[in-house]
Amino acid sequence: MARPPLRPSPGRPEPAQGLLRRLDGIARAALPPVTTAILLVLAAAPLGLPALVPAVVLPAVFFWSVFRPVSMTPPAVFALGLLQDLLTYAPIGIGILTLLVVHGLAFRWRRGLAAWSFLAVWLVFCAFAAGAAGLGWLLHAVLSLQLPPPMPALHLALLSAGLYPTLAFLMTRAHQAMQRAELDS
């Protein structure tokens, strides 16, 4: 007895195959670090806020390390830290080490943080921002062999904590759009 020809099942269309599907996956994986790098360059515009560059990159690295760690890899964080150091004329390594520590801790605690409410994650980020600002201040002190003023570090922590809700809102929308696209493919 002959079988009837197979028909495509109703509902979802077949996912795209081949090169386009791979390019789509690469673009989705590259979106967090690339948009963060673009945001860094835009934040480096002369606006009179010297701490804006690190205050923008810190929430992005924290957010993507918690909610999409596959896209925010340590090499990407290293590159973002290097770009931060170059844009802020900081000694090479301070931004790199600070961002890698933030990434490592956020990655380690991501399972718990991803399940918490926004307010709880924001409070944890505020602690991360204070710790990152303190680590940056300490590294500046060690490299310059003198104590720098603490106000720029405090300014960085407060600005970073204040920017987190707005940046997290935008990054959440992007993350949800990527999740929907992954479910559709």
C-alpha positions in Angstrom: 0.0 0.0 0.0 1.4 3.4 -1.0 1.8 6.1 1.6 0.3 9.5 0.9 2.8 12.3 0.4 3.9 14.2 3.6 2.3 17.5 3.9 3.7 20.3 6.1 2.0 20.4 9.4 -0.2 23.4 9.9 1.0 26.1 12.3 4.6 27.2 12.4 6.4 27.5 9.1 9.6 25.6 8.6 12.7 27.5 9.9 15.0 28.9 7.4 18.0 26.6 6.6 21.6 27.3 5.7 23.5 30.5 5.5 20.6 32.9 6.5 19.9 31.0 9.6 23.5 31.1 10.7 23.8 34.8 9.9 20.7 35.4 12.0 22.2 33.5 14.9 25.5 35.4 14.6 23.7 38.7 14.5 21.6 37.9 17.6 24.7 36.8 19.5 26.7 39.9 18.5 23.9 42.4 19.3 24.7 42.9 23.0 28.5 43.6 22.7 28.1 45.6 19.4 25.4 47.8 20.8 27.3 48.3 24.0 30.4 49.3 22.0 28.3 51.8 19.9 26.8 53.1 23.2 30.4 53.6 24.5 31.4 55.6 21.5 28.3 57.7 21.7 28.9 58.3 25.5 32.4 59.5 24.7 31.0 62.6 23.0 32.2 65.7 24.8 29.1 66.3 27.1 30.9 67.4 30.2 30.3 64.1 32.0 33.7 62.4 32.3 32.2 59.3 34.0 29.6 58.7 31.4 31.6 56.1 29.4 32.2 53.7 32.3 28.7 54.5 33.7 27.1 53.3 30.5 29.2 50.2 29.9 28.9 48.9 33.5 25.1 48.4 33.4 25.3 46.8 29.9 27.9 44.3 30.9 26.0 43.5 34.1 22.6 43.1 32.4 23.8 41.0 29.5 26.0 38.8 31.8 22.9 38.0 33.8 20.2 37.7 31.2 22.1 36.6 28.0 25.6 35.3 29.1 26.1 33.5 25.8 26.3 36.8 24.0 28.4 38.7 26.6 31.5 36.5 26.6 34.7 37.2 28.5 36.5 38.2 25.2 33.7 40.6 24.4 33.9 42.1 27.9 37.7 42.4 27.5 37.3 44.2 24.2 34.7 46.5 25.8 37.0 47.2 28.7 39.8 48.0 26.3 37.6 50.3 24.3 36.5 52.0 27.6 40.2 52.5 28.6 41.1 54.0 25.2 38.1 56.3 25.2 38.6 57.6 28.7 42.4 57.8 28.5 42.6 55.6 31.5 45.6 53.4 32.1 45.1 50.3 30.0 43.8 47.5 32.2 41.7 49.3 34.8 38.5 49.1 32.8 39.3 45.7 31.5 39.9 44.2 35.0 36.9 46.0 36.5 34.5 44.8 33.7 35.8 41.3 33.9 35.3 41.1 37.6 31.7 42.5 37.2 31.1 40.0 34.4 32.5 37.1 36.4 30.4 37.8 39.5 27.2 38.6 37.5 27.7 35.4 35.5 28.3 33.4 38.7 25.1 34.7 40.3 22.9 34.9 37.2 20.6 32.0 38.0 19.5 33.7 41.2 19.5 37.2 39.9 17.4 36.4 36.8 14.6 35.2 39.0 14.5 38.2 41.3 12.3 41.3 40.8 13.6 44.4 39.1 14.0 46.3 42.3 16.1 43.6 43.9 18.3 43.3 40.7 18.7 47.1 40.7 19.8 47.1 44.4 22.3 44.3 43.6 23.6 46.3 40.6 24.0 49.4 42.9 26.3 47.3 45.1 28.1 46.1 41.9 28.5 49.7 40.8 29.9 50.8 44.1 32.3 47.8 44.1 33.4 48.5 40.5 34.0 52.2 41.3 35.9 51.3 44.4 38.0 48.8 42.5 38.7 51.4 39.8 39.7 53.9 42.4 42.0 51.4 44.1 43.7 50.4 40.8 44.2 54.1 40.0 45.8 54.5 43.4 48.1 51.5 42.9 49.2 52.6 39.4 49.8 56.2 40.3 51.3 55.5 43.7 49.1 58.2 45.3 45.5 58.4 46.6 43.2 59.9 43.9 40.2 61.9 45.1 37.3 59.7 45.9 34.6 61.9 44.4 35.0 60.7 40.8 34.5 57.1 41.9 31.4 58.1 43.9 30.1 60.1 40.9 30.7 57.0 38.7 28.8 54.7 41.1 25.8 57.1 41.4 25.6 57.8 37.7 25.8 54.2 36.8 23.1 53.3 39.4 20.9 56.1 38.1 21.3 55.0 34.4 20.6 51.3 35.1 16.8 51.5 35.1 16.6 53.3 31.7 19.3 51.1 30.1 17.8 47.9 31.6 14.4 48.9 30.2 15.8 49.2 26.7 18.0 46.1 27.0 15.0 44.1 28.3 13.0 45.0 25.2 15.9 43.9 23.0 16.3 40.7 24.9 12.6 39.9 24.7 12.6 40.6 20.9 15.6 38.2 20.5 13.8 35.5 22.6 10.7 35.8 20.4 12.8 35.6 17.2 14.5 32.4 18.6 11.2 30.8 19.4 9.9 31.6 15.9 12.9 30.1 14.2 
